[in-house]
Amino acid sequence: MHPHEHDDSTHDSRYDGSDARRPRQPRRARRARFDDEPEPARRGRLTEAERLRLAERRDDHLDSAGGPPEGDRWSSWDGAEHGPEPHPGWLITELAAVDTEMGVLKTGKEADVHLVRRALPGTDRECLLAAKRYRAAEHRMFHRDAGYLEGRRVRRSREMRAMTQRTAFGRNLLAEQWAAAEFSALDRLWRIGAPVPYPVQRDGTEVMLEFLGEPDGSAAPRLAALRPARAELADLWHQLTEALLALAGEGLAHGDLSAFNLLVHRSRLVLIDLPQVVDLVANPRGIEFLHRDVRNIASWFAARGLPDDQGDPDALLARLVNEALPAT
């Protein structure tokens, strides 16, 4: 998130369902690189018949003013771009559901992350979501965004000029482009079993994600906030290595990796904050970004006591490059 796009052996599965590690899938043919222009027709929309059926259910819950009987607003599921199917069992997708703002999880220069409770009135079904909202007109410049944007495309030259010149229209486009890029990256990485939050939906500049934390709304901590013992440190390094290899297998690098962009949810390492994901082939600076990612995170582990022979950044970098750019 940081959001705390975050998710006890007694944990209620309604809230996440991400505890079981998903094994890495066999390497597949690499997909074409991202096109970050938000599409006018969003995939994953409901069919008309399904929309009508669910709308009837929502109408059953209308109060006299036409609003939901509880909560702040109707669920924004309808009309949004949806995450990969099958949707997790804990996710509420009914149009009769309502969303309630529960507070701010994290504030940042480009986006804020809010905690949202989505519930189905008249039942005990609910889930917690992390809503990452990119700033639009106020958006100035994503951290080093010129470098990240190399190798990405925008179809219409007028829009490219607007973003380059940072007009109000261009800043709005930039905010939505970053939201679309993050949602696309999370969708792609979730499908291959990488440790990322489930991407629930995207609507304009808002990305809603699986909340990684506890039912009371307390979010999973960032790696930077922890002081793991040596055994745990070694396990977290191993998890990180596997995660980075999964990205490299798709020809990708995180692009801004640090201990602040990693969550630890019940001993499971989770990658977050992925709008700047870098295509190692299309971006001429791709290997440079990968090198920086590895150096940054390896330095953190070394400072916490990970032995050099376990956390060698050069050895990890070589493995990642070989995975991303195998000899032909």
VOZADO-229735 format. One record per residue: x, y, z of N, C-alpha, C in turn. Coordinates in steps of 0.2 Angstrom, whole numbers, padded with zeros to 4 digits, always signed. Last residue first. Example, Ala and Ser with C-alpha at 12.3 -4.5 7.8 and 13.67 -1.06 7.14 Angstrom:
2
+0064-0011+0035+0068-0005+0036+0064+0000+0039/+0066-0028+0039+0062-0022+0039+0066-0016+0039/
***
This chain:
328
+0103-0087-0126+0099-0090-0131+0104-0093-0136/+0102-0085-0108+0106-0085-0114+0102-0089-0119/+0089-0076-0100+0093-0082-0101+0097-0082-0108/+0085-0064-0092+0088-0064-0099+0092-0070-0100/+0079-0068-0080+0076-0063-0084+0078-0063-0091/+0089-0077-0074+0081-0078-0075+0078-0074-0080/+0100-0069-0075+0100-0076-0079+0093-0078-0080/+0097-0059-0066+0098-0058-0073+0098-0064-0077/+0096-0067-0054+0090-0063-0057+0091-0061-0064/+0109-0072-0052+0103-0076-0053+0097-0073-0056/+0116-0060-0051+0117-0064-0056+0111-0069-0058/+0110-0055-0039+0109-0051-0045+0110-0055-0051/+0114-0064-0030+0107-0064-0031+0106-0060-0038/+0128-0062-0030+0126-0068-0032+0118-0068-0034/+0128-0049-0026+0131-0050-0032+0128-0057-0035/+0123-0049-0013+0120-0046-0018+0122-0048-0025/+0122-0062-0002+0127-0059-0006+0123-0056-0012/+0117-0068+0010+0114-0062+0007+0119-0059+0002/+0126-0079+0014+0118-0080+0013+0115-0074+0009/+0138-0074+0016+0137-0079+0012+0130-0081+0010/+0136-0063+0025+0138-0062+0019+0137-0068+0014/+0122-0066+0037+0129-0067+0035+0130-0066+0027/+0112-0053+0043+0112-0058+0038+0119-0060+0036/+0111-0042+0052+0115-0047+0054+0115-0053+0049/+0106-0030+0047+0102-0034+0053+0106-0040+0055/+0114-0026+0037+0114-0022+0043+0110-0025+0049/+0110-0036+0028+0116-0036+0030+0117-0032+0037/+0097-0031+0025+0097-0037+0028+0104-0038+0031/+0100-0019+0019+0096-0019+0025+0097-0025+0028/+0108-0023+0008+0111-0018+0013+0107-0019+0019/+0098-0029+0000+0103-0033+0003+0107-0029+0009/+0090-0018-0004+0087-0023+0001+0093-0027+0004/+0099-0011-0012+0096-0008-0007+0093-0013-0002/+0104-0020-0022+0109-0017-0017+0105-0014-0011/+0092-0023-0028+0096-0029-0025+0100-0025-0020/+0088-0011-0034+0084-0015-0030+0088-0019-0025/+0099-0008-0042+0098-0004-0036+0093-0007-0031/+0098-0018-0052+0104-0018-0048+0103-0014-0041/+0086-0015-0057+0086-0021-0054+0092-0021-0049/+0089-0002-0063+0084-0002-0058+0085-0009-0054/+0099-0007-0073+0101-0003-0068+0096-0002-0062/+0091-0015-0081+0096-0019-0076+0098-0014-0071/+0083-0004-0087+0080-0010-0083+0085-0013-0078/+0085+0006-0095+0088+0006-0088+0086+0001-0084/+0077+0003-0106+0085+0003-0107+0088+0004-0100/+0064-0007-0105+0067-0001-0102+0074-0001-0103/+0061-0020-0111+0059-0014-0114+0062-0007-0112/+0067-0028-0101+0069-0029-0108+0068-0022-0112/+0062-0026-0089+0069-0027-0089+0072-0027-0097/+0050-0015-0084+0051-0020-0089+0059-0021-0090/+0046-0012-0067+0051-0010-0073+0051-0016-0077/+0034-0004-0058+0037-0010-0060+0040-0009-0067/+0028+0007-0051+0034+0009-0055+0037+0002-0058/+0018+0002-0043+0016+0006-0049+0022+0007-0054/+0019-0006-0031+0021-0008-0038+0019-0004-0044/+0017-0009-0016+0019-0003-0020+0023-0004-0026/+0024-0025-0010+0019-0019-0011+0022-0014-0015/+0026-0042-0006+0028-0036-0010+0022-0031-0011/+0027-0050+0009+0023-0048+0004+0026-0042+0000/+0032-0064+0019+0034-0058+0015+0030-0056+0009/+0025-0071+0033+0025-0071+0026+0027-0064+0023/+0023-0070+0047+0029-0073+0044+0029-0073+0037/+0011-0062+0046+0011-0069+0049+0017-0073+0046/+0017-0052+0035+0010-0054+0037+0010-0061+0040/+0026-0039+0031+0027-0046+0034+0021-0048+0038/+0029-0030+0016+0026-0032+0022+0027-0039+0025/+0040-0018+0008+0038-0026+0010+0034-0026+0016/+0044-0006+0007+0039-0008+0002+0038-0016+0002/+0054-0003+0016+0047+0000+0017+0042-0002+0012/+0065-0010+0012+0062-0013+0017+0055-0009+0019/+0063-0008-0006+0066-0007+0000+0062-0010+0006/+0062-0005-0024+0062-0010-0018+0066-0008-0012/+0058+0000-0036+0058+0004-0030+0059+0000-0023/+0058-0010-0045+0059-0004-0047+0060+0001-0041/+0055-0024-0047+0051-0020-0043+0052-0013-0045/+0056-0030-0064+0059-0029-0058+0055-0024-0054/+0053-0044-0076+0051-0038-0072+0056-0037-0066/+0052-0056-0083+0055-0050-0086+0054-0043-0082/+0046-0066-0076+0042-0062-0080+0045-0056-0084/+0057-0069-0069+0055-0074-0074+0050-0071-0078/+0058-0059-0060+0063-0059-0065+0060-0064-0071/+0047-0062-0051+0047-0056-0055+0051-0057-0061/+0053-0074-0046+0046-0074-0049+0045-0068-0054/+0064-0069-0040+0065-0073-0045+0059-0074-0049/+0058-0061-0030+0062-0058-0035+0063-0062-0041/+0053-0072-0022+0049-0067-0025+0052-0063-0031/+0065-0079-0018+0060-0082-0022+0055-0077-0026/+0071-0069-0010+0074-0071-0016+0069-0075-0021/+0061-0068+0000+0062-0062-0005+0066-0064-0011/+0063-0080+0006+0056-0078+0003+0057-0073-0002/+0076-0079+0011+0074-0084+0006+0068-0082+0002/+0074-0068+0019+0079-0067+0014+0077-0072+0008/+0066-0074+0029+0063-0069+0025+0068-0067+0019/+0075-0084+0034+0069-0086+0031+0066-0080+0026/+0085-0075+0040+0087-0080+0034+0081-0082+0030/+0077-0070+0050+0080-0065+0045+0082-0070+0039/+0074-0080+0058+0068-0077+0054+0071-0073+0048/+0087-0083+0063+0083-0088+0059+0077-0085+0055/+0090-0070+0069+0094-0073+0064+0090-0078+0060/+0075-0060+0072+0080-0064+0074+0084-0068+0068/+0070-0044+0066+0070-0051+0066+0076-0055+0069/+0063-0031+0069+0070-0033+0070+0070-0040+0071/+0053-0020+0058+0055-0026+0062+0062-0027+0064/+0050-0010+0050+0048-0009+0057+0050-0015+0061/+0053-0014+0037+0058-0009+0040+0056-0008+0048/+0043-0022+0033+0049-0025+0035+0053-0021+0039/+0027-0016+0041+0033-0016+0035+0039-0020+0038/+0014-0026+0048+0020-0021+0048+0024-0022+0042/-0003-0026+0044+0003-0030+0045+0009-0025+0044/-0015-0016+0053-0011-0018+0047-0005-0022+0049/-0030-0018+0062-0023-0016+0062-0019-0020+0057/-0043-0022+0060-0040-0016+0056-0033-0014+0057/-0047-0033+0067-0048-0026+0070-0046-0020+0066/-0043-0043+0059-0050-0041+0058-0051-0035+0062/-0026-0038+0052-0031-0042+0057-0038-0039+0056/-0019-0039+0036-0019-0037+0043-0023-0041+0047/-0020-0033+0021-0016-0038+0025-0015-0035+0032/-0033-0032+0010-0030-0029+0016-0027-0034+0020/-0033-0032-0007-0033-0036-0001-0030-0032+0005/-0037-0016-0014-0033-0022-0013-0035-0026-0007/-0041-0004-0026-0043-0008-0020-0040-0014-0020/-0036+0011-0033-0035+0004-0033-0037+0001-0026/-0042+0025-0041-0042+0021-0035-0041+0014-0036/-0043+0032-0053-0036+0033-0049-0036+0029-0042/-0054+0021-0060-0050+0028-0061-0043+0028-0057/-0054+0008-0051-0059+0013-0054-0056+0019-0054/-0050-0009-0049-0048-0002-0050-0053+0002-0054/-0050-0022-0037-0053-0018-0042-0049-0012-0043/-0041-0031-0030-0048-0032-0030-0051-0029-0036/-0027-0040-0030-0030-0034-0033-0037-0035-0034/-0020-0047-0016-0025-0048-0021-0027-0042-0024/-0003-0043-0013-0010-0043-0011-0014-0044-0017/+0010-0055-0018+0007-0049-0018+0000-0049-0015/+0021-0066-0021+0018-0064-0015+0016-0057-0015/+0016-0075-0036+0020-0070-0033+0017-0068-0026/+0008-0083-0045+0009-0085-0038+0014-0081-0034/+0004-0078-0057+0010-0083-0057+0011-0085-0050/-0007-0069-0053-0008-0075-0057-0002-0080-0057/+0000-0059-0047-0005-0064-0043-0006-0070-0047/+0006-0053-0057+0010-0056-0052+0006-0061-0048/-0005-0047-0064+0000-0052-0068+0004-0056-0063/-0011-0039-0054-0015-0044-0058-0010-0049-0061/+0000-0030-0052-0003-0035-0047-0007-0041-0049/+0001-0024-0064+0006-0027-0062+0004-0032-0056/-0012-0018-0065-0010-0022-0070-0004-0027-0068/-0011-0009-0054-0016-0014-0054-0014-0020-0059/-0001-0001-0058+0000-0005-0052-0005-0010-0052/-0006+0005-0070+0001+0001-0070+0001-0003-0064/-0017+0012-0065-0018+0006-0070-0011+0002-0070/-0010+0021-0057-0015+0017-0054-0016+0011-0059/-0003+0028-0067+0001+0025-0061-0004+0020-0058/-0013+0033-0075-0009+0029-0078-0005+0025-0072/-0020+0042-0066-0023+0036-0068-0019+0031-0071/-0009+0051-0065-0012+0048-0059-0016+0041-0061/-0008+0056-0078-0003+0052-0075-0005+0048-0069/-0020+0062-0080-0019+0056-0084-0013+0052-0080/-0019+0073-0071-0024+0068-0070-0023+0061-0074/-0008+0079-0077-0007+0076-0071-0013+0071-0069/-0014+0083-0090-0009+0078-0090-0008+0075-0083/-0023+0092-0085-0026+0086-0088-0020+0081-0088/-0014+0102-0080-0019+0099-0076-0022+0092-0079/+0002+0097-0088-0004+0101-0087-0009+0098-0082/+0015+0092-0089+0012+0092-0082+0006+0097-0082/+0021+0089-0101+0021+0096-0099+0018+0097-0092/+0019+0075-0101+0026+0078-0101+0026+0085-0099/+0005+0075-0102+0009+0072-0096+0016+0075-0096/+0003+0081-0114+0000+0084-0108+0003+0081-0102/+0010+0072-0123+0012+0079-0122+0009+0082-0116/+0002+0061-0122+0009+0061-0120+0012+0068-0119/-0010+0066-0127-0010+0064-0120-0003+0064-0118/-0007+0068-0140-0009+0073-0136-0009+0072-0129/-0003+0055-0145+0002+0060-0144+0000+0066-0140/-0010+0040-0138-0011+0047-0141-0006+0052-0140/-0004+0029-0132-0006+0029-0139-0007+0036-0142/+0010+0027-0123+0003+0030-0123+0002+0031-0130/+0021+0015-0116+0018+0018-0121+0012+0021-0119/+0038+0012-0109+0031+0012-0109+0028+0016-0114/+0051+0015-0110+0049+0008-0113+0041+0007-0112/+0052+0025-0096+0055+0023-0102+0053+0016-0104/+0046+0028-0084+0041+0028-0090+0045+0026-0096/+0056+0028-0075+0052+0022-0075+0047+0022-0081/+0062+0040-0078+0066+0034-0079+0061+0028-0079/+0052+0049-0074+0054+0049-0081+0058+0043-0083/+0050+0048-0061+0045+0044-0065+0048+0044-0072/+0056+0051-0048+0060+0048-0054+0056+0045-0059/+0041+0050-0041+0048+0049-0039+0052+0046-0045/+0029+0059-0050+0031+0053-0047+0038+0052-0046/+0024+0075-0048+0029+0071-0052+0031+0065-0048/+0011+0080-0044+0016+0084-0047+0021+0079-0051/-0006+0080-0041+0000+0075-0043+0005+0079-0046/-0017+0087-0040-0012+0089-0036-0006+0085-0037/-0026+0080-0049-0024+0087-0050-0018+0089-0046/-0024+0067-0041-0025+0068-0048-0022+0075-0049/-0017+0054-0031-0019+0061-0031-0019+0062-0039/-0023+0037-0029-0018+0042-0031-0021+0049-0032/-0028+0028-0016-0030+0033-0020-0025+0038-0022/-0031+0012-0011-0025+0016-0013-0028+0021-0018/-0039+0004+0001-0040+0008-0005-0035+0013-0006/-0040-0012+0007-0036-0006+0007-0037-0003+0000/-0054-0020+0015-0050-0019+0009-0046-0012+0010/-0062-0033+0024-0058-0027+0024-0054-0026+0018/-0079-0039+0022-0072-0040+0021-0069-0033+0022/-0093-0049+0027-0090-0042+0027-0082-0044+0025/-0108-0056+0033-0103-0056+0028-0100-0049+0027/-0119-0057+0040-0113-0056+0044-0107-0056+0039/-0133-0047+0033-0129-0054+0034-0123-0052+0038/-0139-0035+0032-0143-0041+0033-0140-0047+0034/-0128-0029+0019-0133-0028+0024-0137-0034+0025/-0112-0034+0017-0118-0036+0014-0124-0035+0020/-0097-0023+0017-0102-0028+0020-0108-0029+0016/-0081-0018+0017-0087-0019+0013-0091-0025+0016/-0072-0005+0024-0075-0011+0026-0081-0012+0021/-0056+0001+0021-0063+0001+0019-0066-0005+0021/-0043+0012+0024-0046+0006+0026-0053+0006+0024/-0032+0020+0012-0038+0020+0016-0040+0013+0018/-0018+0028+0007-0021+0022+0008-0026+0022+0013/-0013+0040-0005-0015+0039+0002-0019+0032+0001/+0000+0045-0016-0006+0042-0015-0007+0041-0007/+0012+0053-0017+0008+0052-0023+0001+0049-0022/+0016+0054-0004+0017+0060-0009+0012+0059-0015/+0005+0047+0008+0011+0047+0004+0011+0053-0001/-0002+0039+0022-0002+0044+0018+0005+0045+0014/-0011+0025+0028-0005+0027+0026-0006+0033+0021/-0024+0022+0032-0018+0018+0034-0012+0021+0033/-0038+0031+0038-0032+0031+0034-0026+0026+0037/-0054+0024+0040-0049+0028+0042-0043+0027+0037/-0065+0017+0035-0063+0016+0042-0057+0020+0044/-0080+0019+0026-0073+0021+0027-0071+0020+0034/-0089+0006+0019-0089+0011+0024-0081+0013+0025/-0100+0000+0006-0093+0002+0008-0093+0007+0014/-0112-0013+0004-0110-0006+0005-0103-0005+0008/-0120-0024-0008-0115-0022-0003-0114-0015-0002/-0127-0027-0019-0131-0024-0013-0126-0023-0007/-0119-0032-0028-0120-0025-0029-0124-0022-0023/-0107-0043-0022-0113-0042-0023-0114-0034-0023/-0094-0047-0018-0095-0044-0025-0102-0042-0026/-0082-0049-0006-0089-0047-0007-0090-0044-0014/-0070-0061-0003-0072-0055-0007-0079-0054-0008/-0067-0074+0001-0068-0069+0006-0071-0062+0003/-0064-0082-0010-0071-0083-0007-0072-0077-0002/-0057-0073-0024-0057-0076-0017-0063-0077-0014/-0062-0076-0041-0062-0071-0035-0061-0075-0029/-0052-0086-0052-0058-0085-0048-0057-0080-0042/-0049-0070-0059-0054-0075-0057-0050-0081-0056/-0041-0054-0055-0041-0061-0058-0046-0065-0055/-0051-0039-0052-0045-0043-0052-0046-0050-0055/-0060-0027-0063-0059-0032-0058-0053-0036-0058/-0064-0011-0065-0060-0016-0067-0059-0021-0062/-0081-0006-0061-0074-0006-0060-0071-0011-0064/-0094-0008-0063-0091-0003-0066-0084-0002-0066/-0097-0013-0046-0100-0013-0053-0097-0007-0057/-0090-0010-0034-0088-0016-0038-0091-0015-0045/-0093-0001-0025-0091+0002-0031-0089-0004-0036/-0107-0002-0014-0100-0004-0016-0099-0002-0023/-0114+0014-0008-0115+0007-0011-0108+0005-0014/-0109+0021+0007-0111+0022+0000-0111+0014-0003/-0107+0020+0021-0106+0027+0017-0109+0027+0010/-0118+0011+0031-0112+0012+0028-0112+0019+0024/-0135+0006+0028-0130+0007+0032-0124+0009+0028/-0144+0006+0018-0147+0007+0024-0142+0008+0030/-0140+0017+0004-0139+0011+0008-0142+0012+0015/-0153+0028-0003-0146+0026-0002-0146+0019+0002/-0166+0032-0005-0162+0029-0011-0155+0027-0010/-0173+0036+0005-0169+0041+0002-0165+0038-0004/-0178+0025+0011-0183+0030+0008-0179+0035+0004/-0166+0012+0006-0170+0016+0011-0175+0021+0007/-0164-0004-0002-0165+0004-0003-0169+0007+0003/-0164-0017-0003-0161-0014+0003-0161-0007+0003/-0169-0021-0015-0172-0023-0010-0170-0020-0003/-0159-0016-0024-0166-0012-0023-0169-0014-0017/-0150-0026-0024-0148-0020-0021-0155-0016-0019/-0157-0036-0031-0155-0037-0024-0154-0031-0020/-0157-0030-0043-0164-0031-0040-0162-0032-0032/-0144-0030-0046-0147-0023-0045-0154-0024-0041/-0142-0043-0049-0139-0040-0043-0142-0034-0041/-0149-0044-0061-0150-0048-0056-0148-0045-0049/-0142-0034-0069-0149-0033-0068-0151-0037-0062/-0129-0040-0070-0130-0033-0067-0137-0032-0065/-0132-0052-0077-0129-0052-0070-0130-0045-0066/-0136-0046-0089-0140-0050-0085-0138-0051-0078/-0124-0039-0093-0130-0036-0092-0135-0040-0088/-0109-0045-0084-0114-0045-0090-0120-0041-0088/-0097-0034-0076-0103-0039-0076-0106-0039-0082/-0080-0033-0082-0086-0030-0080-0092-0035-0080/-0068-0037-0086-0070-0040-0080-0077-0037-0078/-0060-0023-0094-0062-0030-0094-0064-0032-0087/-0067-0008-0099-0063-0011-0094-0065-0019-0094/-0064+0002-0112-0068-0003-0110-0065-0008-0105/-0053+0011-0112-0060+0014-0111-0065+0009-0109/-0038+0008-0102-0043+0006-0108-0050+0009-0107/-0024+0018-0099-0031+0015-0096-0035+0014-0102/-0009+0014-0104-0014+0019-0106-0021+0015-0103/+0002+0006-0103-0001+0009-0097-0007+0013-0098/+0006-0009-0108+0004-0003-0111+0000+0000-0106/+0019-0020-0104+0014-0016-0102+0012-0011-0107/+0025-0033-0115+0026-0028-0110+0020-0024-0109/+0018-0049-0117+0020-0043-0120+0021-0038-0115/+0024-0063-0107+0019-0059-0110+0022-0052-0113/+0034-0077-0110+0033-0070-0107+0028-0066-0111/+0029-0093-0107+0031-0088-0112+0029-0081-0109/+0032-0098-0090+0028-0098-0096+0031-0093-0101/+0038-0109-0078+0039-0103-0081+0035-0103-0088/+0026-0115-0066+0031-0116-0071+0032-0110-0075/+0024-0105-0051+0021-0109-0057+0027-0110-0062/+0027-0107-0034+0029-0104-0040+0026-0108-0046/+0013-0109-0023+0019-0111-0026+0021-0108-0032/+0007-0098-0011+0006-0101-0018+0012-0103-0021/+0004-0101+0006+0009-0099+0001+0007-0102-0006/-0010-0096+0015-0006-0102+0011-0002-0099+0006/-0015-0084+0018-0010-0086+0022-0006-0092+0018/-0025-0077+0012-0019-0077+0008-0013-0080+0012/-0037-0074+0017-0037-0081+0013-0030-0081+0009/-0046-0063+0023-0041-0063+0018-0040-0069+0014/-0058-0062+0030-0054-0056+0029-0049-0057+0024/-0064-0075+0031-0068-0069+0027-0063-0064+0026/-0057-0083+0039-0055-0083+0032-0059-0078+0028/-0051-0077+0054-0058-0078+0051-0056-0078+0043/-0039-0086+0063-0041-0080+0059-0047-0082+0055/-0033-0094+0072-0040-0093+0073-0042-0087+0069/-0020-0093+0070-0023-0099+0068-0030-0099+0069/-0016-0081+0067-0019-0083+0071-0022-0090+0069/-0015-0039+0024-0020-0043+0027-0019-0042+0034/-0014-0023+0017-0011-0028+0021-0017-0034+0023/-0008-0012+0012-0012-0016+0008-0011-0022+0012/-0003-0001+0018-0005-0007+0021-0010-0010+0017/+0003+0001+0007-0003+0002+0010-0001-0002+0015/+0012+0008+0006+0013+0003+0011+0007+0001+0012/+0005-0004+0000+0000+0000+0000+0003+0003+0000/
***
